Amino acid sequence: MSNNILIKPIISEKSEKLTGKGNQYTFIVDKKANKIEIKKAVELMFTTNVLAVNTVVMPAKLKSRNTRSGVIRGSVSSYKKAYVTLAEGEELDIYGSSED
């Protein structure tokens, strides 16, 4: 269930800042998933307490690139992003534990 809802974590400067400052983690999720399903999926996958889930649908973007044969036009698909706020003192192991 949780594998179908949580697609992948977003690792960027903004998401790292939110993780350090506000204990928030960012995920790309299924576009049909609602906040309750996202909360249950994160709690099931990482065994933590989720306080809040905020979602936003990122719109599609048009992209073009120049090649020898001309301009190739395309688009990047839209996706849904979820900001998950955890309880105080909890954290997620997104990168996987690499303790040797």
C-alpha angles and dihedrals in degrees: 000000000000092000090061095048102042108056101174142323119257113235110192139126092268094049092048090051091050091048093052097041108033105016090246125146126198126219138175105232139183111285092230095052119106128211095265093053091047091051092050092047094052092046091049096046099042102022096231137126114259116205101184143358123205119187135195131180110224111213124235117266128214114232131187134181134189120239135168092266094048141274117332113207126197143136142243110234122244118254141183121248125199127200108204118197115203130205118269114284096017127111140179125237097223097156094050123245110282098181112149 
